[in-house]
């Protein structure tokens, strides 16, 4: 193998280092050269598998594979680096070792197993063994830290979905719950806090691309339908109610902006445009909503946004009918 093996090993170690930094510290979109292809493969599969029972495991599987993939790559890299003659010898006889023994030495050094059966062949190799042990420690530490941060982000995402669902099971019920007989000021406080929560979820999505692969089998904590329901409620308020009847416009603008940022990260592309919300229950409750023809005309301005919302819902393993359906 000569020097080719160690050179390849150094390249593997460099790619792993880049992947760890991009994933753990999240510059840009946080997709590295190793986990990036895995992420894209999972995305391709989940887009074609409509079974919610299957896709709910995508996020946990990716999270569980992160640290093992890094460790495996680092092991391969150091195993190739130690393939040079004289790098590893037996501890008792100082005899040269074969390829597998060198790979075994690299592995036990990474996880600081330290059986003592094999030792570095000289001072230079001893220094490299120290670097190998340090790299293994760093990979495990950053992997666990990333996993902890990711799980925290998952909980906050599901908490935001539950808070939205607590306003009402769908856009029409959110509007009914917010109406006080004159306007929608009941929603002011909730929208103010939701804008902060959704902005935080958006920032966490940038740092943890794997977050979009976490789906919920429970509609109460399903992020896609909840987010679509909230945005549709704001659409009804903005397009069907007279001016001055809505909640605080600043809070509405902040929530819509946070939702738009999430759509850019979680639902690139456009799906089919969903059907318009049914304004009948709002009319029956005495809300001064516009007629259907005028409302549909206003909806045309938001066609792209609503198509992205539908795509988000479907990527999350649900259908548009689940946006306005009671929990079960």
C-alpha positions, 0 to 999 in steps of 0.5 A: 500500500505504501504511502497511499493508505496514510494519505487516504487516511488523512483525507478521511480524517480531514473530511470527518473533522469538517463534518463534525465542525459543520454539524456540531457548530452549525455554520450555514446549514450544518450539513457536512460531507459525511452526514449530508449524503445520509440526510439527503438519502433519508429525505428522498426516502421519506418523501416517497414513503407515506406511512407515518409509522415509518417516517417517525423513525427517520429523525431518531435513526439519524440522531442515533447514527451521528456519533457512530458514523463519526467514530467509524470514519475516524477509525478508518482514517487512523487505521489507514494512517497506521498502515505504514511499516513499523508504526505498530509492534507487539508489546512483548516481542517488538515484532511488526504487526499486520494490517488488521493488528494495526487497525485494531490498535487504531480502534482501541486507541480511539476509545482508550481501551488500552489492552497493551497488546500492541504499542506504537513503533517509535516516538513519532508514532507515539505522538500520533497515537496520542492525537488519535486518542484525543480525536476519539475523545473529541468526537464522542464528546461533541457527538453527545453534546450535539445529541443533547442539543438536538433533543432539546430542539425537538422538545421545543418544536413539539412544545410549540406545536402543542401551544398552537393546537391549544388555541384551537383544532384548526384555523376556524376554531382558532378564529372562533376562540379568539373572537370576543364579539368585537375583534380578535384581541384575545389572541394578542398575548398568545401571538406575542409569545408564539412569535418568539417560540417560532423564531427560536425553532427557526434558528434551531432548524438552521443549526440542526438540519436533522430536526426536520426529520423528527415527525410526531405520530400524535396530531397534538404535537405534529408541527406541520399541521399546527403551523399550517393551521395557525397560518391559515387562521391569520390568513382568514383574519387578514383576508376575511375580516374587516380592518381593525378586527384582527389582533395586534398587527405587529404580533401578526407580522412577527408570527407570519415572518417566523412562519415564512423563515420556517417554510424556507428551511422545512418545505423547499419547493411548492406543493398543490394549493389546498382548498380554501377554509370554510367560512360557514362556521364563522358566519354562523357564529356572527363574525363579520366575514367577507363573502366567499368570492371576495375571500377566494380572490384575496387568497390568490395573493397567498397561493405560493405560501399556501402551497408551501404550507401544504407541502410542509404538512405532507412532508410531516406525514399528514394530509391537509384534512388533518390541519382542521381536524379534532385530535383523536 
